[in-house]
Amino acid sequence: MSIDSKAVAEGLVSAVPFARTLGIQIVDISVDGDGVRAVATLPDEERLHNHVAGPHAGALFALGETASGAVVMAAFGPHLALGTPLAVRADIAYAKLARGPVRATATLGRPVGEVIAELTAGERPEFPVTIEITRGDGAVTTTLTVVWTIRPHD
């Protein structure tokens, strides 16, 4: 499957005002067979800091969730006539103090074809997107899993 990663990135940030407010940028999207990956960044700005001068936990969550949304749009954007993607639930773990600009790398956890097959069979598929957030030295500061669904159109 071939995608216009720049259009997906611009479309997502355009459609999600909160991501723009935080300064989140989608810097890479790749599709390799059923493997879909997206990378998003959050700038180091004082207005986004918490009490220990790192990015606020809510900003880190928004970064990860936005990266997961880029994965979903890259994987399933061509199939939006079938349904609407929605985040169902998320789990987040903060492992190390984040400082400076951070980067979220999100990866689709199920094959695209499998999810589309369930959707076209009339089911409401769920699929995980896993995310690692790293700081400039490469240390993983935060891990997330966002479970998404595609709600079929009535």
C-alpha positions, 0 to 999 in steps of 0.5 A: 500500500502506498500513502502520501505521508505528508498529506496524512501528517498535515491532515491529522494535525489540521483535524486535531486542534489540540495537537496544533496547540501543543506544537506536535508535529508528525515527522515520519509515517511509513507503511511496509506491507502490514507494518505501519509506523509513525513518529511525532515530536513535541517541542521543549517549551516552558508552557508545556512543562510540569513541576520538574521542568519536563513535559507535562504528563498530559502533553506526553499522553497527547503526543503518544495518542497523536502518533497512534492516530497517525498510524491509524490514518496511514493504515486505514485512511483508504477505508474510511468509507467503511467506518470511523476510527475511535480510540477505545482505551489507553494504558500509559507508563512513565518510566524516566524523567523526560527533558527537552524535546521528545519523540513518540514512535507508534507501531500498529499491533495487528495486520491491516488486512486482518482488521479490514476483513473483520470490518467488512464482515460486519464486526467492529474490530479492535487493534492496539497501537504501541508507542514509545516516547524517547528523549534526545539521548534515546532513553525511553521515558514513556510507553503507551498502548492505545486500543482503537476500533473502527465503528462501522457506518450505519 
